[in-house]
Amino acid sequence: MTLPITAAVSMGNPPRDYVRPGVGPALRTLAEAIGPTIERHAWFPRRTNAEFARVHAPDHIELVVWERGCGITMACGTGACATAVAACLAGHARPGSEIRVSLLGGRSCDQP
């Protein structure tokens, strides 16, 4: 299966971002179905993380993370950052602006 990969972004670990604007299949469903394949793809001999994102607005991204060696995770700070960068590179978000990333475990901008 070929996916439109927006960007491969490194934040010190190797996340791989799959950013989709608008509607489509549930992100968790995509992550569970495709995450293991991306994690172990030949391009990544040491395996990789895969972020599955949906842009709801230029300042709001929904994200599900498939983390190498773990599977689905509730949150991933580097994945959220990498996804925000990938969304900006693809023109789905504005560089230099605040971007809220909602993950399974909560939002990236929640305050204590």
N, C-alpha and C positions, 0 to 999 in steps of 0.2 A: 504494500500500500504506500503510495506517495503522498506526503503531506506538505502543505505550503509552510515551510519553516521560515519564520520571520527573521530570526537571527540566532547565531550562536554567540552567547555573551559570557565572558568570564569575569567573575567577581572573586577570584581566588579559588573557586571550585568550578567544575565545568557544567553550568546549567545550559540547557538547550530550550529555547522558547518557541512555543507554538501559539501565536496570537491570532484570534479571530474576532473581528468586530461583529456586532449584531447577534443574530439568533443562530441556533443550530443544536446539535446534540448536547446533552448534559455534559459538563466538563469532567465530572468524576467518571462518567461512563467512558469518555474518550481516554482519560488517564489510565484507567484500569485495562482498557483494551489495547492501547498503543504504547503506554509507558514502558512496559518490559522490553518491547522491541527496540525502542529508541535507546533505552539504558544500555543495551548490549549490542548496539549497532557496530559494525566493523570500523566505522570512523572513530570510535571511542574505545580504544583497546583497554583503557582503565575504567570504562563505563562512564555514564553521565547522568545528570539529573534532567528531568523534562518538566517544563512548566506549560500548563494548558490554560490559556487565558481568554477571556471574553471582555472586550471593551464595551462598556455600557455608555460611557461618555468620556470626553477627553480627560476628565479628572476622576474617573472611577473605572477600575478594572477588577473583574472577578477572576480568581486564580485557584487552580488545583495543582498541587505539586506531586510528581512522582520522583522520589529521591532514591538515588542509586543505593542498592543494598537494603533499603527499608520499605519501598513501595509508597503508598499514599501517606502523606504527612499532614498534620493539622495546620502547620505554619512553617514558613521558611523565609527568613529575612533576606538572605542573598538571592533567593528566587524572586521575591517581590521586587527587589532592586533591579535585578536583571530583566524582569518582565517590563518594568517601567521604562528602562532604557530601550528595550526592543520595540515597545509601543511607540516611543518617540522616534526611533529610527524609521519605523514604518509609516509615520505620519498620523498615527491614531491618537497621540497625546502630544502635549506641548512641552518641549524642553524648558526647564527652569520653573515650571509651575508645579503646584502641589498635586500629587496623584494619590488617591485613596485606593489601596489594594485590599480587597476582601478575600480572605482565605477561609478554609473550613473551620479553623480555630478562632476566627475573629477578623477584625479590620486592622490594617497596619498602623492606623493613626489613633487607635483607642488610647485614651489617657487613663493612668491608674486612679 
